[in-house]
Amino acid sequence: MIDMQMSPPISRTIWSRSVRQFAQTEPAPTRGTADVVVVGGGFTGLTAALHLARRGVRVTLLEGGDIAGAASGLNAGFVVPNFAKADPAAVVARLGKPRGERLLRMIGAGAARVFRTISEEGIDCDAEQTGWMHIAHDASMLPVLSARVDAWRALGRPLEMLDRSAARARSAARHCEGALFDPEGGMLNPLTYALGLANAARRAGAMLHQNAMVQTIERQGDGWRVEGQGFSVAAKQVLLCTNAGRLGAAGRLGQAVVPLKVYQIATKPLPAEVARRISPQRTPVADTRSNLFTYRLDRDNRLISGGMAVLPVGAEGRMGRMIATRLARELALPAVPEVDAVWQGTAAMTTDFLPHVYEFGPGFWGGIGCNGRGIALTAMVGEVLADIATGKSLEDVPVPLAKAHRVMFAPIAAVAASVAVAQAKLRDRRQGL
Ligand SMILES: Cc1cc2nc3c(=O)[nH]c(=O)nc-3n(C[C@H](O)[C@H](O)[C@H](O)COP(=O)(O)OP(=O)(O)OC[C@H]3O[C@@H](n4cnc5c(N)ncnc54)[C@H](O)[C@@H]3O)c2cc1C
């Protein structure tokens, strides 16, 4: 067993300070065999490995850096069982009613699944299922949110629309005209959740290996040979769970998404009375502005919030101050809170904002597309990948199958996102928001 040394990106997060138990891993085998190799040790790969191991499949997970060292350990811990950018109606319009509704039911079940796994596996990750609130920052967004509530309720989910005073009883957000409330959402420490998944997968029989960057995945007989520096594993099937990564064998998945740099901050702990005022029921919050405003408390009443930079180069210090100043303004804090930690990670966006499963060859699959709502969604996509690897017909899989085409002009798309942030900030300023 080797204990994990956290790399600088994760050690900069507030989450790393709560780590009490590292992921237990082994050195990658010089030559090994497995039924399934999972490449990537974030939520998607860990969930897939856990489900496979629970089913008695011989599974080997190869992680190029640290377990949860990328988006999974760097995120903000909002557990949200829906899409960031796709309305239920738009999903049905795009995929047709049966497939669209099947995908929506899967996405909608994601948060409950996360909290269930945490409880089943005894994962200590400061999980709080206090719901999730999507605030209408102005009255024009109320019908949009109401339609979303109706669509989810029609699918049997327990969402409700809160009027202005009910929403304001849950949040001190300055611009709040009402809110969508999803009682199944919540929050957690994403790093300790991921490490808990890793240890659960290992307990179930999965072999986990860190610092095992996979360079090539090549057809060998009726299976695959998965290789990196100093190791080689032969497997019947391979699941590529490398998200926005583009190094080595990850390129075939990474090329299919637009990578976006997202900044997060944690403030110093707030006094208890301030925390109670701004989040009386500890409900994590996002609003409807394009220049999204989000906040949640952590277990020590630190405020966690984030944003995107117009110029994402050397922006950590600048973004830390900007996000803290925005928190003070939006939540009427007595002063700009002191920043305790600033970090950034890369989120992967698909061009249709939906998750996808990709087939790279017989028995070689990939899954991606959490579009900033990855905690709840990966709990489902990881299981879908495990289902496929254990023989489930693609016809019965709720995630759309896609071809992993290179996103043309991905760097331009990333720049376009920066321009969109700049425009959204300008629009907010003009409207006095
Ligand atoms: C800053 C930030 C904040 C976010 N906040 C939230 C939030 O509050 N709520 C939410 O639901 N979602 C959030 N997200 C999104 C969420 O974190 C992601 O959707 C989710 O973590 C994706 O999980 P994953 O396992 O697919 O990818 P990752 O966590 O990125 O894991 C992929 C892994 O593959 C490994 N890898 C890459 N290439 C190779 C290779 N060649 N060989 C071996 N291993 C390789 C990487 O090292 C990495 O560990 C946020 C994302 C970011 C960046």
The ligand as a Gaussian input file, in Angstrom:
#p B3LYP/6-31G(d) Opt

LIG

0 1
 C      -13.225000      24.135000     -10.817000
 C      -14.355000      23.185000     -11.073000
 C      -15.499000      23.262000     -10.275000
 C      -16.541000      22.340000     -10.468000
 N      -17.576000      22.364000      -9.604000
 C      -18.528000      21.402000      -9.695000
 C      -19.553000      21.330000      -8.720000
 O      -19.618000      22.123000      -7.780000
 N      -20.488000      20.368000      -8.857000
 C      -20.445000      19.451000      -9.878000
 O      -21.328000      18.597000      -9.961000
 N      -19.457000      19.475000     -10.809000
 C      -18.500000      20.425000     -10.723000
 N      -17.476000      20.425000     -11.625000
 C      -17.420000      19.364000     -12.652000
 C      -16.888000      18.043000     -12.090000
 O      -15.805000      18.270000     -11.246000
 C      -16.475000      17.134000     -13.239000
 O      -17.544000      16.985000     -14.125000
 C      -16.083000      15.738000     -12.744000
 O      -15.114000      15.825000     -11.744000
 C      -15.590000      14.900000     -13.899000
 O      -15.116000      13.689000     -13.368000
 P      -14.248000      12.726000     -14.271000
 O      -13.898000      11.547000     -13.466000
 O      -14.977000      12.474000     -15.544000
 O      -12.968000      13.578000     -14.664000
 P      -11.644000      13.988000     -13.846000
 O      -11.912000      14.231000     -12.429000
 O      -11.023000      15.090000     -14.636000
 O      -10.762000      12.697000     -13.929000
 C      -10.092000      12.280000     -15.079000
 C       -8.802000      11.618000     -14.638000
 O       -8.159000      11.042000     -15.751000
 C       -6.764000      11.136000     -15.538000
 N       -6.072000      10.986000     -16.818000
 C       -6.073000      11.848000     -17.863000
 N       -5.326000      11.353000     -18.867000
 C       -4.866000      10.154000     -18.452000
 C       -4.055000       9.144000     -19.051000
 N       -3.574000       9.262000     -20.297000
 N       -3.757000       8.033000     -18.318000
 C       -4.257000       7.872000     -17.066000
 N       -5.032000       8.798000     -16.456000
 C       -5.323000       9.919000     -17.143000
 C       -6.591000      12.501000     -14.932000
 O       -5.346000      12.609000     -14.243000
 C       -7.814000      12.607000     -14.030000
 O       -7.540000      12.243000     -12.706000
 C      -16.448000      21.360000     -11.496000
 C      -15.325000      21.315000     -12.321000
 C      -14.281000      22.204000     -12.110000
 C      -13.073000      22.114000     -12.959000

